[in-house]
């Protein structure tokens, strides 16, 4: 005599005995509870010294726009300078942060992001070069970049 068991997902399992269904259930539970036999490999990225690679072109454009504005610039104005939509600024930021990650730095070490009131009840986003990154540029630690002070 066949026994049918309807599962939560709507499918059915058919077995010849209750013991067979119990074995099936234990096999399912074992799959859910047991971790994978081999842990996923984490590939380490080599941290490169600062002096060997210049900034990619999109990152250079963003830095060139932000350098004259130590207090930051609104993202809409940055987008206008880059000739992209306001959402397009993210690609330039990504180019800069990817360059930094290969050197063991993060976005917060390069850029300061902020939100400020626009005076009409709304908020505007601002972006500026961090003091530490500005200092790195000034000291010549970023190839191809100069800060005139």
C-alpha positions in Angstrom: 0.0 0.0 0.0 1.5 3.4 -1.1 1.5 6.3 1.3 1.4 9.8 0.0 2.7 12.8 1.9 1.9 16.3 0.8 4.8 18.8 1.4 4.6 22.4 2.4 5.7 23.5 -1.1 2.7 21.7 -2.7 4.6 18.7 -4.0 3.9 15.1 -2.9 6.2 12.3 -1.9 5.1 8.7 -2.2 6.5 5.8 -0.2 5.7 2.2 0.5 6.0 2.5 4.3 6.1 5.0 7.1 9.8 4.1 7.7 10.6 5.1 4.2 9.0 8.5 4.7 10.9 9.0 8.0 14.2 8.2 6.2 13.2 10.7 3.4 12.4 13.3 6.0 15.7 12.8 7.9 17.6 13.1 4.6 15.9 16.4 3.9 16.6 17.7 7.4 20.3 16.6 7.1 20.6 18.7 3.9 19.2 21.7 5.6 21.2 21.5 8.8 24.6 20.4 7.6 27.0 23.1 6.4 28.8 22.5 3.1 31.6 20.0 3.3 34.1 22.4 1.9 34.1 26.1 2.9 34.1 28.6 0.1 37.5 29.9 -0.8 38.1 33.5 -0.2 40.5 35.0 -2.7 42.8 37.6 -1.2 43.5 40.6 -3.4 47.0 41.8 -3.4 47.5 45.2 -1.8 49.5 47.3 -4.2 51.8 50.2 -3.2 50.4 53.6 -4.0 53.0 54.7 -6.4 52.6 52.1 -9.2 49.3 52.9 -10.8 47.7 56.2 -11.8 44.1 56.9 -11.2 41.8 55.6 -13.9 40.4 58.3 -16.1 36.9 58.5 -14.5 38.4 58.7 -11.1 40.8 61.4 -12.2 38.0 63.5 -13.6 36.1 63.3 -10.4 39.1 64.2 -8.3 39.9 67.1 -10.6 36.4 68.5 -10.2 36.4 68.1 -6.4 39.9 69.4 -5.6 39.0 73.1 -5.9 36.1 72.7 -3.4 37.5 71.7 0.0 34.0 72.0 1.6 32.4 69.8 -1.0 30.2 70.2 -4.1 26.6 69.2 -4.6 26.2 66.0 -6.6 24.0 67.7 -9.1 26.8 70.1 -9.9 29.3 67.3 -10.1 27.0 65.5 -12.6 26.8 68.7 -14.6 30.6 69.1 -14.7 31.0 65.4 -15.7 28.2 65.8 -18.3 26.2 62.8 -16.9 22.9 62.4 -15.1 23.0 62.7 -11.3 22.9 58.9 -11.0 25.9 58.6 -13.3 28.2 60.1 -10.7 28.3 56.7 -8.9 30.4 55.2 -11.7 33.1 57.8 -11.2 33.0 57.2 -7.4 33.2 53.4 -8.0 36.3 53.9 -10.3 38.0 55.8 -7.5 37.1 53.4 -4.7 38.1 50.4 -6.8 41.5 51.9 -7.3 41.7 52.5 -3.5 40.7 49.0 -2.6 43.6 47.6 -4.6 45.8 49.6 -2.2 44.1 48.6 1.0 42.1 51.8 1.4 38.4 52.3 1.6 36.0 55.0 0.3 35.9 56.8 3.6 39.6 57.5 3.4 39.1 59.2 0.0 35.8 60.9 0.0 33.5 62.6 2.5 29.8 62.4 1.7 27.2 64.6 3.3 23.6 65.7 3.1 22.6 69.3 3.6 19.3 71.2 3.5 18.6 73.1 0.3 16.6 75.7 2.2 13.4 74.6 0.7 12.7 71.6 2.9 14.7 69.2 0.7 18.1 67.6 1.1 21.0 67.7 -1.3 24.0 65.4 -1.4 27.5 66.7 -1.3 30.8 65.1 -2.0 34.3 66.2 -1.2 37.9 64.9 -1.1 38.8 63.8 2.5 41.6 65.6 4.3 43.8 62.5 4.3 43.4 61.9 0.5 44.0 65.6 -0.1 47.2 65.3 1.9 48.3 62.2 0.0 47.8 64.1 -3.3 49.7 67.1 -1.9 52.6 64.9 -0.8 52.8 63.3 -4.3 51.6 59.9 -3.1 49.0 59.7 -5.9 50.7 59.3 -9.3 49.8 62.0 -11.8 47.9 64.2 -9.4 49.0 67.5 -8.1 47.4 69.8 -5.5 48.3 73.5 -5.9 48.1 75.2 -2.6 
